[in-house]
């Protein structure tokens, strides 16, 4: 985390510094923005040397285009800015959609289709970094590679020992399911008790007397008098079980 913060601060200082920069562009490359954008975004903040190394061993064709652009930017910066190749950093990179080229494709029944082939413009801006900034960026890149290697090693180990891993995962999922079931049951029981308490407070009798809570609940006296009339002669705090045993049921309206 600290290495990432130091690298971010170093890159911000490189971008904000008013030092000469070298901008190199390639125009009308036969590719699409969808294919080139991941590499353009990926190399931002890297050293030019590291970015070229990463693109060199990538299998995508767009990586070759970006690698050629970085090589050209490196040569231009060394020639115009008179700086060392090893201290160059990719300050920013950009990809734009160019005008597409229309081609005719002949199909059956004497018809033709217009095929639009995409083209793009790509450009990078490289700057010279100080030794401290370069060290921070390289340290962050090394830590990132180390994390990726550890993740890849764990994935390989999990694949080779998939029986043991699957058993452990199944046990863990079973524990999670049991815990989730317990929490759900407790939640439903709590909601049921809340509904019963609300029903009792509103003067509505429950379906069964055994569902009544044993504790004494404070009920609105005016509401109970209005609903039960002269039957309600008990104090405000009382045992509802005993009350509903003696109270008359609420009259039902006749059905039409």
C-alpha positions, 0 to 999 in steps of 0.5 A: 500500500505504501509503495503504491502511494509513493508510486502515485505521488512520484507519477503525479510529480512527474506529470505536474512538473513543467519539464520538456516532454516528447509526444510521439504519435502513430496515425491510421493504424489498422486496428480498433479502439476496443483492441488498443485501449487496454494496452494504452491504459495499461502502460500509463505510469510505467517506465518506458523500459518496463512498458516495452518489456511487457508489450514484447511478451504479449500475444495480442497484435495491438501490443506490437503496435504499442511497443513500436510506438514506445520504441519510437518515442524513446528514440525521439526523446533521446534525440530531442531532449538529450535524456537517458533512455532508462529514466523515461516514464510514460506520463500519458497515453491516448487513443482516438478513433480515425476515419474508417475505410469503406470496402465493398464485399460481394455476396450472393444474388448480385448484391454487395455489402459495405464493410467499414474497417476501423482505424485508430490514432495512438500517441504517448507522452514521455518525460524524464523522472528523477532517481527517487521517482524512478525508484518509487515507480520501479518498487511498486511495479516489482511488488505488483509483479510479486503479488501477481506471481503469488496469485498465479501460484495459489491458483496453480496449487488449487488446480493441482489439489482440487479434491482437497480444496473442493472438500474444504470449500464444501465444508466452508459453504456448509458452515455458512449455510447453517449460519445463514439458516440460523440467522434467518430463523432468528430474524423470522422469529423476531419479526413474528413477535413484532407483528404479534405485539403490533396486533395486540397493541392495535386491539386485534386478538391473535388466532390462538391463545398460546401465541400470546406473550407471557409478559404484560403489555401496556394497551391503549385504554381508550382504544380497548374501551371503544372496541370492547365497550363495557367489557373492558374494566381491567387496569391498563397493565394486565395479562392478555391471556386472561383478558381474552379468555373472558372477553367477547369476540369482535362482532363480524359484519354480515356478508352480503 
